[in-house]
Amino acid sequence: MLGARSPANGELMRLVLPTVALMTGSVGAVAVVPPAHAAPVTETRIADFGVSREQVDADHDEVTFTGRVVTDEAAPRPVADALVAIRCVRDCLNFREVGKVHADADGRFSLTGRLDSGGYYAAQYYSYRQQQYADSWSSLVKVAAGVKTPAVVALDPPPARVLAYGTTFAYTGRVQRRDGRPVAGAWVLLDECQNGQVCGSLKVWTDADGRFRSNAVALAAARVDAAVSSGLYSTDGVPTIRYGVRYETRITDMNVRVDARSSGWVEADIRVQRKTTRWEPHTDVYNAVSLYFRPKGGKTWTRRNGCGTSDASGWIRRCIAPSPGDGDWQARVALTDSTLPSVSVVRALTMRYPTRFELFNATPEPVRKGGTVKLSGYLFWMRPTGRDNLGLPKALGQREVVFYFQARGSRKWGYLGSGATDRYGSFSSRFTARRDGTWRAVFAGDGRLFAASVNDYVDVR
């Protein structure tokens, strides 16, 4: 983040109205009506305001402003020791104050300064030390800017490519002409964009050697550009630096479960936080969190899969990974350009595998009322590899299959009985058909296998 700068010295709130009047084109003084009990105030004016040079460029930027502060009376009297400020008030690049000077005993003043912009300049008399007089402004004088001189801006790299959050450092660099001569007393505009979105600007001065410095704090990954902000110079190529910011992280929540849809896979929900001024959700953390596995009774952890992007609450939902079997799971945040490492608690998990019915059929269809309906099919379980050596699901033999019937128009299932699969996973049972309805086969599952069911409708005539 760009460092803050102090406001200009000597600015008084009571001078705002005269300044606004000048910027809108009015060159007359703004009258100040004193309270009824105050002593009379004498109006003033600035006479004979002039400038020694009507055009400036990089090699001729020194200009002398002269004039005289007098009372605005039929017989003007000089305002001795009057404090006068010279500033650019219209069509200026930076609206800088050229400087302040005290008039002599005859009210005359002369101020020499270096300009960095063309524009309309004016003198202002500050009367705050001389209460018997009123403030006043001069007429405007125009100073034109000539052809801009190209300048080369060098922007030094940050102390590291990636900085820890909260690191204090400085943007530094130097401005020179093409021939190597330093550009002193010039504004440098620093544009800083954090995370490619939030942008801010700051102007800093170059010293006598053309160098500049602006304090900064690393709060987010940033891109910084630098250019000369001057009406007399142009930037010959805008330099850019970039740096990343690493945050301290922690995993506050992590759960892991068997994926019932895919054999041998697990899925996890993981919540990640980062530390700034406080702990907060680490949003949009990408490719930094992974799932690790350790076999039951083992000591070695292996990385099983990476996870996706976190949402606005810091959650990574349904991070999936293949599981070799029973064991422990842990989520880890890796060292990246935006994260410091952290680990979750360890979660133990016993694997279960999905099952499914194949070729289930209730026959014949349709069937005569009082006739026999045959329920047949195969029961398989999905091994972690998905298929056996022949490319087929693994048969689930010697398992109980329970049968139910639901009559058309009813919401209740009636229990019919059960049967068992043979070594090939095949089963077959017969029942009497009395009404139209749906026949169901159910495998209840166990500690290693998920439940499965299948339906078939039969029309009874």
C-alpha positions as CSV (number, residue, x, y, z in Angstrom):
1,M,0.0,0.0,0.0
2,L,1.3,3.4,-0.9
3,G,2.5,5.5,2.0
4,A,0.6,8.6,3.2
5,R,1.8,12.2,2.8
6,S,1.3,15.3,5.0
7,P,-0.9,18.1,3.7
8,A,0.7,21.3,2.3
9,N,1.7,23.8,5.0
10,G,0.1,27.2,5.4
11,E,-3.3,26.4,3.8
12,L,-6.1,28.3,5.5
13,M,-9.8,27.5,5.2
14,R,-10.7,31.2,4.9
15,L,-8.8,31.3,1.6
16,V,-10.9,28.8,-0.2
17,L,-13.5,31.2,-1.6
18,P,-10.9,33.4,-3.3
19,T,-9.2,30.4,-4.8
20,V,-12.5,29.0,-6.2
21,A,-13.3,32.4,-7.7
22,L,-10.0,32.4,-9.6
23,M,-10.4,28.8,-10.9
24,T,-13.7,29.7,-12.4
25,G,-12.2,32.7,-14.2
26,S,-13.0,35.6,-11.8
27,V,-9.9,37.8,-11.1
28,G,-11.5,40.3,-8.7
29,A,-11.1,40.2,-4.9
30,V,-13.7,38.5,-2.8
31,A,-15.1,40.9,-0.2
32,V,-15.0,39.8,3.4
33,V,-17.7,41.5,5.5
34,P,-16.4,42.1,9.1
35,P,-18.6,41.7,12.1
36,A,-20.3,44.8,13.3
37,H,-18.0,45.1,16.4
38,A,-14.7,44.7,14.4
39,A,-12.4,47.6,13.5
40,P,-12.7,48.8,9.9
41,V,-10.8,46.8,7.3
42,T,-9.0,48.4,4.4
43,E,-9.4,46.6,1.0
44,T,-6.1,45.8,-0.8
45,R,-5.1,44.9,-4.3
46,I,-2.0,43.5,-6.0
47,A,-0.7,45.8,-8.7
48,D,1.8,45.4,-11.5
49,F,1.8,41.6,-11.2
50,G,4.1,40.2,-13.9
51,V,6.3,37.3,-14.9
52,S,9.9,37.2,-16.3
53,R,9.2,34.4,-18.7
54,E,6.0,33.6,-20.6
55,Q,7.1,30.1,-21.8
56,V,9.0,27.4,-19.9
57,D,10.5,24.0,-20.8
58,A,12.8,21.5,-19.1
59,D,15.9,23.7,-19.7
60,H,14.2,27.0,-18.9
61,D,11.9,26.5,-16.0
62,E,13.1,29.3,-13.6
63,V,10.7,32.2,-13.5
64,T,10.5,35.4,-11.4
65,F,7.2,36.8,-10.3
66,T,6.9,40.5,-9.3
67,G,4.3,42.8,-8.1
68,R,3.2,45.3,-5.4
69,V,0.7,45.0,-2.6
70,V,-1.2,48.3,-2.0
71,T,-4.4,49.6,-0.5
72,D,-7.4,49.8,-2.8
73,E,-8.0,53.5,-2.3
74,A,-8.0,56.6,-4.4
75,A,-4.5,57.3,-3.1
76,P,-3.0,53.8,-2.8
77,R,-0.7,53.2,0.2
78,P,1.9,50.4,0.2
79,V,1.3,47.4,2.5
80,A,4.7,46.8,4.0
81,D,5.9,43.3,4.9
82,A,2.9,41.8,3.2
83,L,3.0,37.9,2.9
84,V,2.4,36.9,-0.7
85,A,2.0,33.4,-2.1
86,I,2.5,32.5,-5.8
87,R,0.5,29.5,-7.1
88,C,-0.8,28.0,-10.3
89,V,-4.6,28.2,-10.2
90,R,-5.9,27.1,-13.6
91,D,-5.0,24.7,-16.4
92,C,-2.1,23.4,-14.3
93,L,-0.9,19.8,-14.1
94,N,-0.1,19.6,-10.4
95,F,-1.5,22.9,-9.0
96,R,1.7,23.5,-7.0
97,E,2.4,26.5,-4.9
98,V,5.6,28.2,-6.3
99,G,6.4,29.7,-3.0
100,K,5.8,32.6,-0.5
101,V,7.6,35.9,-0.1
102,H,7.4,39.0,2.1
103,A,7.0,42.4,0.4
104,D,9.4,45.2,1.3
105,A,8.5,48.5,3.0
106,D,7.1,49.8,-0.3
107,G,4.9,46.7,-0.7
108,R,7.0,45.3,-3.6
109,F,7.7,41.6,-3.8
110,S,9.8,39.4,-6.1
111,L,9.8,35.6,-6.0
112,T,11.9,33.3,-8.2
113,G,10.8,29.7,-8.5
114,R,11.1,26.6,-10.8
115,L,7.9,25.7,-12.6
116,D,6.9,22.2,-13.7
117,S,3.8,23.1,-15.7
118,G,2.3,25.8,-17.9
119,G,-0.9,27.4,-16.8
120,Y,-2.4,30.5,-15.2
121,Y,-0.5,31.9,-12.2
122,A,-1.6,34.4,-9.6
123,A,-0.4,36.1,-6.4
124,Q,-2.3,36.0,-3.2
125,Y,-1.9,38.4,-0.2
126,Y,-2.4,36.8,3.2
127,S,-3.6,39.3,5.7
128,Y,-3.9,37.2,8.7
129,R,-0.9,38.9,10.4
130,Q,-2.2,42.4,9.5
131,Q,-5.8,42.5,10.6
132,Q,-6.4,46.0,9.3
133,Y,-6.2,44.8,5.7
134,A,-8.3,42.4,3.6
135,D,-7.0,39.5,1.6
136,S,-6.6,40.1,-2.1
137,W,-5.6,38.4,-5.4
138,S,-3.7,39.6,-8.4
139,S,-4.9,39.2,-12.0
140,L,-3.8,36.1,-13.8
141,V,-0.7,35.7,-15.9
142,K,-0.3,32.9,-18.4
143,V,2.9,30.9,-18.7
144,A,3.0,28.4,-21.6
145,A,4.7,25.1,-21.6
146,G,7.1,24.3,-24.5
147,V,7.9,20.9,-26.0
148,K,8.3,18.2,-23.3
149,T,11.7,16.6,-22.8
150,P,11.8,12.8,-22.6
151,A,12.8,11.4,-19.2
152,V,13.7,7.9,-18.2
153,V,12.2,6.6,-15.0
154,A,13.9,3.7,-13.2
155,L,11.8,1.8,-10.6
156,D,13.8,-0.4,-8.2
157,P,12.5,-3.9,-7.6
158,P,11.0,-4.8,-4.2
159,P,13.2,-6.5,-1.6
160,A,11.8,-9.9,-2.6
161,R,9.6,-11.3,-5.3
162,V,7.1,-12.4,-2.6
163,L,6.7,-10.5,0.7
164,A,5.1,-11.5,4.0
165,Y,1.9,-9.7,4.8
166,G,2.5,-6.5,6.6
167,T,6.1,-6.1,5.5
168,T,7.2,-2.4,5.4
169,F,9.4,-1.3,2.6
170,A,9.7,1.5,0.1
171,Y,9.1,2.2,-3.6
172,T,12.4,3.8,-4.8
173,G,13.8,4.8,-8.1
174,R,15.4,7.6,-10.1
175,V,14.4,10.0,-12.9
176,Q,17.1,11.0,-15.5
177,R,17.2,12.5,-18.9
178,R,18.4,10.4,-21.8
179,D,21.9,11.8,-21.4
180,G,22.0,10.7,-17.8
181,R,21.4,14.1,-16.1
182,P,19.2,13.8,-13.1
183,V,15.7,15.4,-13.1
184,A,15.4,17.2,-9.8
185,G,12.3,18.6,-8.2
186,A,9.8,16.7,-10.4
187,W,6.7,14.9,-9.4
188,V,6.7,11.1,-9.9
189,L,3.3,9.5,-10.1
190,L,3.2,6.0,-8.6
191,D,0.2,3.8,-9.5
192,E,-0.3,0.7,-7.4
193,C,-2.9,-1.9,-8.2
194,Q,-3.5,-4.6,-5.7
195,N,-4.7,-8.0,-6.9
196,G,-5.2,-6.4,-10.3
197,Q,-8.3,-4.5,-9.1
198,V,-7.9,-2.0,-6.3
199,C,-5.8,0.9,-7.5
200,G,-4.4,4.0,-5.9
201,S,-2.0,6.8,-6.9
202,L,0.6,8.9,-5.1
203,K,2.9,11.7,-6.2
204,V,6.4,12.0,-4.7
205,W,9.2,14.4,-5.3
206,T,12.6,13.7,-6.8
207,D,15.6,15.1,-4.9
208,A,18.6,16.9,-6.3
209,D,20.0,13.6,-7.7
210,G,16.6,12.7,-9.3
211,R,15.9,10.0,-6.8
212,F,12.5,9.4,-5.1
213,R,11.2,7.3,-2.3
214,S,7.7,6.4,-1.0
215,N,7.0,4.2,2.0
216,A,4.8,1.2,1.4
217,V,3.2,-1.8,3.3
218,A,2.7,-5.2,1.6
219,L,-1.0,-5.9,2.1
220,A,-1.8,-7.7,-1.2
221,A,-0.1,-8.8,-4.4
222,A,0.5,-5.6,-6.4
223,R,1.6,-4.1,-9.7
224,V,3.3,-0.7,-9.5
225,D,3.9,1.7,-12.4
226,A,5.9,5.0,-12.3
227,A,5.8,8.0,-14.6
228,V,6.9,11.6,-14.5
229,S,3.9,13.9,-13.7
230,S,5.2,17.1,-15.2
231,G,4.2,19.5,-17.9
232,L,7.9,19.8,-18.9
233,Y,8.9,16.1,-19.1
234,S,7.4,13.0,-20.7
235,T,8.1,9.5,-19.5
236,D,10.2,7.5,-22.0
237,G,8.7,4.1,-21.2
238,V,6.7,3.4,-18.0
239,P,8.5,0.9,-15.7
240,T,6.6,-1.8,-13.8
241,I,7.4,-3.9,-10.8
242,R,5.3,-6.7,-9.3
243,Y,5.4,-8.6,-6.0
244,G,3.3,-11.2,-4.3
245,V,2.1,-11.3,-0.7
246,R,2.1,-14.5,1.5
247,Y,-0.4,-14.9,4.3
248,E,-0.2,-17.0,7.4
249,T,-2.9,-19.7,7.0
250,R,-4.8,-22.2,9.1
251,I,-7.4,-24.9,8.4
252,T,-10.2,-24.4,10.8
253,D,-12.6,-27.2,9.5
254,M,-12.0,-30.4,7.6
255,N,-14.3,-33.4,7.2
256,V,-13.7,-36.4,4.9
257,R,-16.2,-39.1,3.8
258,V,-16.5,-41.9,1.4
259,D,-17.8,-41.0,-2.0
260,A,-20.8,-43.3,-2.5
261,R,-20.9,-42.6,-6.2
262,S,-17.4,-43.6,-7.1
263,S,-15.6,-46.7,-5.9
264,G,-12.4,-46.1,-3.9
265,W,-12.8,-42.4,-3.7
266,V,-13.2,-40.0,-0.8
267,E,-14.5,-36.4,-0.7
268,A,-13.7,-33.6,1.8
269,D,-14.9,-30.2,2.7
270,I,-12.1,-27.9,3.9
271,R,-12.2,-24.4,5.3
272,V,-9.1,-22.1,5.0
273,Q,-8.4,-18.8,6.8
274,R,-5.6,-16.3,6.4
275,K,-4.3,-13.7,8.9
276,T,-4.3,-10.0,8.1
277,T,-5.2,-7.7,10.9
278,R,-7.3,-10.6,12.1
279,W,-8.2,-14.2,10.9
280,E,-10.5,-14.1,8.0
281,P,-11.8,-16.4,5.2
282,H,-9.1,-17.0,2.6
283,T,-11.1,-16.5,-0.5
284,D,-10.0,-17.6,-4.0
285,V,-7.1,-19.7,-2.7
286,Y,-6.2,-21.8,-5.7
287,N,-4.0,-24.8,-6.2
288,A,-2.6,-24.5,-2.6
289,V,-4.6,-27.1,-0.7
290,S,-4.1,-30.9,-1.1
291,L,-5.4,-34.1,0.6
292,Y,-2.8,-36.5,2.1
293,F,-3.3,-40.2,3.1
294,R,-1.6,-42.5,5.6
295,P,-2.5,-46.2,5.7
296,K,-4.0,-47.6,8.9
297,G,-1.1,-48.4,11.2
298,G,1.4,-46.7,8.8
299,K,3.7,-43.7,9.2
300,T,4.2,-42.4,5.7
301,W,1.9,-39.7,4.3
302,T,1.4,-39.5,0.5
303,R,-0.3,-36.8,-1.5
304,R,-3.4,-38.1,-3.1
305,N,-4.9,-35.1,-4.9
306,G,-5.1,-31.3,-5.1
307,C,-8.2,-29.3,-4.3
308,G,-10.1,-26.5,-6.1
309,T,-10.7,-22.9,-5.3
310,S,-12.2,-21.6,-2.0
311,D,-15.4,-19.7,-2.0
312,A,-16.3,-16.4,-0.3
313,S,-16.4,-18.2,3.1
314,G,-13.1,-19.9,2.6
315,W,-14.6,-23.3,2.0
316,I,-13.3,-25.7,-0.6
317,R,-16.3,-28.0,-1.3
318,R,-16.1,-31.7,-2.3
319,C,-12.4,-32.1,-2.8
320,I,-12.1,-35.6,-4.1
321,A,-9.2,-38.0,-4.0
322,P,-8.6,-41.8,-4.7
323,S,-8.2,-43.9,-1.5
324,P,-5.9,-46.9,-1.2
325,G,-8.0,-48.2,1.7
326,D,-8.6,-47.7,5.4
327,G,-6.4,-45.0,7.0
328,D,-6.0,-41.4,8.0
329,W,-6.6,-38.2,6.0
330,Q,-5.2,-34.7,6.4
331,A,-5.6,-31.5,4.4
332,R,-2.5,-29.3,3.9
333,V,-1.9,-25.8,2.7
334,A,1.3,-25.6,0.7
335,L,3.9,-22.9,0.5
336,T,2.9,-20.7,-2.5
337,D,3.1,-17.1,-3.6
338,S,0.1,-16.3,-1.5
339,T,0.1,-18.9,1.4
340,L,2.3,-20.1,4.2
341,P,2.0,-23.8,5.1
342,S,-0.5,-25.2,7.5
343,V,-2.1,-28.5,8.2
344,S,-5.5,-29.7,9.4
345,V,-6.4,-32.2,12.1
346,V,-6.1,-35.9,11.2
347,R,-9.3,-37.7,10.3
348,A,-9.6,-41.6,10.3
349,L,-11.8,-43.2,7.7
350,T,-12.9,-46.7,7.0
351,M,-13.5,-47.3,3.3
352,R,-16.9,-48.5,1.9
353,Y,-17.7,-49.3,-1.7
354,P,-20.8,-48.8,-3.9
355,T,-23.0,-51.6,-5.1
356,R,-25.5,-51.9,-7.9
357,F,-28.0,-54.2,-9.5
358,E,-27.7,-55.2,-13.1
359,L,-30.3,-56.8,-15.5
360,F,-33.0,-56.7,-12.9
361,N,-36.3,-57.8,-14.3
362,A,-39.8,-58.7,-13.1
363,T,-41.3,-61.1,-15.7
364,P,-43.6,-61.7,-17.4
365,E,-45.0,-58.3,-18.2
366,P,-47.9,-58.1,-18.4
367,V,-49.0,-61.0,-16.2
368,R,-52.3,-62.6,-15.5
369,K,-53.9,-62.0,-12.1
370,G,-52.9,-64.8,-9.8
371,G,-50.0,-65.7,-12.0
372,T,-46.3,-65.9,-11.0
373,V,-43.9,-63.0,-11.2
374,K,-40.2,-63.9,-11.4
375,L,-37.7,-61.4,-9.9
376,S,-34.2,-61.9,-11.2
377,G,-30.9,-60.0,-11.7
378,Y,-27.3,-59.6,-10.6
379,L,-25.7,-57.8,-7.7
380,F,-22.2,-56.3,-8.1
381,W,-19.9,-54.2,-6.0
382,M,-17.5,-51.7,-7.5
383,R,-13.9,-52.4,-6.6
384,P,-11.5,-49.5,-6.3
385,T,-10.2,-50.2,-9.8
386,G,-13.9,-50.3,-11.0
387,R,-13.6,-53.5,-12.9
388,D,-12.2,-57.0,-12.6
389,N,-9.6,-58.5,-14.9
390,L,-12.3,-59.2,-17.6
391,G,-13.4,-55.6,-17.6
392,L,-16.6,-56.4,-15.6
393,P,-17.9,-55.3,-12.2
394,K,-17.0,-57.7,-9.4
395,A,-19.9,-60.2,-8.6
396,L,-21.2,-59.9,-5.0
397,G,-22.0,-63.5,-4.0
398,Q,-23.6,-64.9,-0.8
399,R,-25.4,-61.6,0.0
400,E,-29.1,-61.3,1.1
401,V,-31.5,-59.5,-1.3
402,V,-34.8,-58.4,0.1
403,F,-38.0,-58.0,-2.0
404,Y,-40.8,-55.5,-1.7
405,F,-44.0,-54.6,-3.6
406,Q,-45.9,-51.3,-3.9
407,A,-49.4,-51.4,-5.4
408,R,-50.3,-48.8,-8.0
409,G,-51.7,-45.7,-6.2
410,S,-50.3,-46.7,-2.8
411,R,-47.3,-45.1,-1.0
412,K,-46.5,-48.1,1.1
413,W,-44.1,-50.9,0.4
414,G,-45.0,-54.4,1.4
415,Y,-42.4,-56.9,2.5
416,L,-42.4,-60.1,0.4
417,G,-39.4,-62.1,1.5
418,S,-35.7,-62.5,0.7
419,G,-33.2,-64.5,-1.2
420,A,-29.5,-64.8,-1.6
421,T,-27.1,-64.3,-4.5
422,D,-24.9,-67.2,-5.7
423,R,-21.2,-67.0,-6.3
424,Y,-21.8,-65.1,-9.6
425,G,-24.0,-62.5,-7.9
426,S,-27.2,-63.9,-9.5
427,F,-30.5,-64.1,-7.7
428,S,-34.0,-65.3,-8.6
429,S,-37.3,-65.4,-6.6
430,R,-41.0,-66.0,-7.5
431,F,-44.2,-64.3,-6.1
432,T,-47.9,-64.3,-6.9
433,A,-49.1,-61.3,-9.0
434,R,-52.4,-59.9,-7.6
435,R,-52.3,-56.1,-8.5
436,D,-50.6,-53.7,-10.8
437,G,-47.5,-52.3,-9.2
438,T,-43.8,-51.9,-8.7
439,W,-41.5,-54.7,-7.6
440,R,-38.3,-53.8,-5.7
441,A,-35.0,-55.6,-4.9
442,V,-32.9,-54.2,-2.0
443,F,-29.4,-54.9,-0.8
444,A,-29.0,-53.4,2.7
445,G,-25.3,-52.9,2.6
446,D,-22.8,-53.5,5.5
447,G,-19.7,-52.0,7.1
448,R,-17.8,-52.2,3.8
449,L,-20.6,-51.9,1.2
450,F,-23.2,-49.3,0.5
451,A,-26.8,-50.2,0.0
452,A,-28.5,-50.4,-3.4
453,S,-32.0,-50.9,-4.7
454,V,-33.7,-51.4,-8.1
455,N,-37.4,-51.2,-9.3
456,D,-39.5,-52.7,-12.1
457,Y,-43.2,-52.1,-12.8
458,V,-45.6,-54.9,-13.9
459,D,-49.1,-54.6,-15.3
460,V,-51.5,-57.3,-14.0
461,R,-54.5,-58.2,-16.2
